[in-house]
């Protein structure tokens, strides 16, 4: 007899890895090499920038809207809660793929770095990737595709609470993954009009997203997180971490 629960779980897990992981890999290539140029709509510079801005806003609304606690409560009233993380990864991955595939280059280069400066910027990209990996590893139980809750539910186990632990880059800034993403954004040596639009919009969104996320974290961890806020900067490592 076909176990529909297992099929649903395996299908959702596979889709989360495919869309979530595929979108992240494509984004890494996009930030390193520039636009992918899959779909050319033949737009003017103004039209290209307008579409690119709309694609960014679409991704921001989806990504930040679905992560809010209020949305999660509504989701769990219709679908089992252990699927939330995976559905979020699938939706975010699909939206990000749309942004990357339909992104239109403006063709207008504002600044282009050459010589040692160009290599320095390329080095910053590598440092940003390594820092991002460092941040993920420091989390220990990081589950970016929402697979853990599905496995826990399928095994009939009770999900464990995530402890509040500060280590690695989290001793320097409260949101190192966001900070290293900003490094990746601004490390591209050829600043075109569309790339400037991307960098500015994503940097502003990251700051806003970090502030909104802080509200949820404060609600979740209470005084422990409030103390952490007072001791560690949000995105810029403006002071040395305390020895611990």
C-alpha positions in Angstrom: 0.0 0.0 0.0 1.3 3.4 -0.9 2.2 5.6 2.1 1.0 9.1 1.0 2.6 10.7 4.0 6.0 9.5 3.0 5.5 10.4 -0.6 4.5 13.9 0.4 7.4 14.2 2.8 10.0 13.0 0.3 8.6 15.1 -2.5 8.6 18.2 -0.4 12.1 17.6 0.9 13.4 17.0 -2.7 11.7 20.2 -4.0 13.1 22.2 -1.1 16.7 21.0 -1.8 16.2 21.5 -5.6 14.7 25.0 -5.6 16.4 26.3 -2.4 19.9 24.9 -3.2 19.7 25.6 -6.9 18.7 29.2 -6.4 21.5 29.8 -3.9 24.1 28.4 -6.3 22.8 30.5 -9.1 22.8 33.6 -6.9 26.5 32.9 -6.0 27.3 32.8 -9.7 25.3 35.9 -10.5 27.1 37.9 -7.8 30.5 36.7 -9.0 30.0 36.8 -12.8 27.1 39.2 -13.4 23.7 38.7 -15.0 23.0 35.2 -16.4 21.3 36.6 -19.6 18.9 33.7 -20.1 15.9 35.9 -21.0 16.5 39.0 -23.2 13.4 41.2 -23.4 15.1 43.9 -25.5 14.2 46.6 -23.0 15.6 50.1 -22.9 17.9 51.0 -20.0 15.0 52.6 -18.1 12.7 49.7 -18.9 15.4 47.2 -17.7 15.9 49.0 -14.5 12.2 49.2 -13.9 11.7 45.5 -14.3 14.8 44.7 -12.2 13.5 46.9 -9.4 10.1 45.1 -9.6 11.8 41.7 -9.4 13.7 42.8 -6.3 10.5 44.0 -4.6 8.7 40.8 -5.5 11.5 38.8 -3.8 11.6 41.0 -0.8 7.8 40.8 -0.2 7.8 37.1 -0.5 10.9 36.4 1.5 10.2 38.8 4.4 6.5 38.3 4.4 6.5 34.6 4.7 9.1 34.6 7.5 6.9 36.7 9.9 5.4 34.9 12.8 1.9 36.0 11.9 2.1 34.4 8.5 3.5 31.2 10.0 0.5 31.0 12.3 -1.9 31.3 9.4 0.0 28.7 7.4 -0.1 26.2 10.3 -3.9 26.6 10.4 -4.1 25.1 6.9 -1.0 22.9 6.5 0.9 20.8 9.1 3.5 23.1 10.8 6.5 20.8 10.1 6.1 21.6 6.4 6.5 25.3 6.9 10.3 25.6 6.5 10.4 23.4 3.4 7.5 25.3 1.7 9.3 28.5 2.6 12.5 27.3 1.0 10.6 26.2 -2.2 8.8 29.5 -2.5 11.8 31.6 -1.8 13.9 29.5 -4.2 11.4 29.8 -7.0 11.0 33.5 -6.5 14.8 34.0 -6.5 15.2 31.9 -9.6 12.6 34.2 -11.4 14.6 37.3 -10.3 17.9 35.8 -11.6 16.6 34.4 -14.9 14.5 37.5 -15.8 17.1 40.0 -14.7 17.8 42.5 -17.5 21.3 44.1 -17.8 21.2 47.9 -18.3 24.3 48.0 -20.5 25.4 51.1 -18.8 28.7 50.8 -16.9 29.3 53.4 -14.2 32.6 52.3 -12.7 35.0 49.5 -13.6 37.9 48.4 -11.3 41.2 47.4 -12.9 44.5 46.0 -11.8 45.1 45.4 -8.1 41.8 46.9 -7.1 40.0 44.4 -9.3 41.8 41.5 -7.7 41.1 42.9 -4.2 37.4 43.0 -4.9 37.6 39.4 -6.2 39.4 38.5 -2.9 36.5 40.1 -1.0 34.1 37.9 -2.8 36.1 34.8 -1.8 36.3 36.1 1.8 32.5 36.7 1.7 31.8 33.1 0.6 34.2 31.7 3.3 32.6 33.9 5.9 29.1 32.8 4.9 30.1 29.2 5.3 31.7 30.0 8.7 28.4 31.6 9.8 26.4 28.6 8.7 28.7 26.1 10.4 28.7 28.2 13.6 24.9 27.7 13.8 25.5 24.0 14.2 21.8 23.0 13.7 21.3 25.2 10.7 18.5 23.9 8.5 18.1 26.3 5.6 15.7 24.0 3.6 13.3 23.1 6.5 14.0 19.4 6.2 14.7 18.7 9.9 11.1 19.2 11.1 9.7 16.9 8.4 12.2 14.1 9.4 11.3 14.6 13.0 7.6 14.4 12.4 8.0 11.3 10.1 10.0 9.6 12.9 7.2 10.4 15.4 9.6 12.5 17.6 9.1 15.7 19.4 11.0 18.7 17.9 13.7 20.0 20.2 13.9 23.7 21.1 16.8 25.6 19.5 19.2 26.8 22.2 20.5 30.3 22.1 24.3 29.9 21.6 26.8 32.6 20.6 29.9 31.4 18.7 32.0 32.0 15.7 31.1 35.2 13.7 28.0 35.6 15.9 30.5 36.9 18.6 31.3 39.8 16.2 27.9 40.7 14.7 24.4 39.5 15.4 23.7 38.8 11.7 26.9 37.6 10.0 25.1 35.9 7.1 23.5 39.2 6.2 26.9 41.0 6.7 28.7 38.6 4.4 25.9 38.9 1.8 26.5 42.7 1.7 30.2 41.9 1.1 29.3 39.7 -1.8 27.0 42.3 -3.3 29.6 45.1 -3.4 32.6 43.0 -4.4 31.6 42.9 -8.1 34.3 45.0 -10.0 32.1 46.3 -12.8 29.4 48.6 -11.3 26.7 48.8 -14.0 23.5 50.7 -13.5 21.5 47.5 -12.9 24.1 46.2 -10.5 24.0 49.5 -8.5 20.3 49.1 -8.3 20.6 45.5 -7.0 23.3 46.5 -4.5 21.4 49.4 -3.1 18.0 47.7 -2.9 19.3 44.5 -1.4 21.5 46.4 1.2 18.5 48.5 2.3 16.3 45.3 2.4 18.9 43.5 4.5 19.0 46.3 7.1 15.2 46.4 7.3 15.0 42.6 7.4 17.5 42.4 10.2 15.5 44.9 12.3 12.2 42.9 11.7 14.0 39.6 12.5 15.3 41.1 15.7 11.7 41.6 16.9 11.0 37.9 16.5 14.2 36.9 18.2 13.6 39.2 21.1 10.1 37.7 21.5 11.6 34.1 21.3 14.6 34.5 23.6 13.6 37.4 25.7 16.2 38.9 28.1 19.0 36.7 26.7 18.7 38.3 23.3 18.3 41.8 24.6 21.6 41.4 26.5 23.1 40.1 23.2 21.8 43.2 21.4 23.6 45.5 23.9 26.9 43.6 23.7 27.2 42.8 19.9 26.7 45.1 16.9 24.0 44.2 14.4 25.9 44.1 11.1 29.1 46.0 11.3 31.9 44.6 13.6 32.5 48.0 15.3 34.2 46.5 18.4 36.1 43.4 19.4 34.0 40.6 20.9 34.2 39.9 24.6 36.6 37.1 25.6 34.7 34.0 26.5 
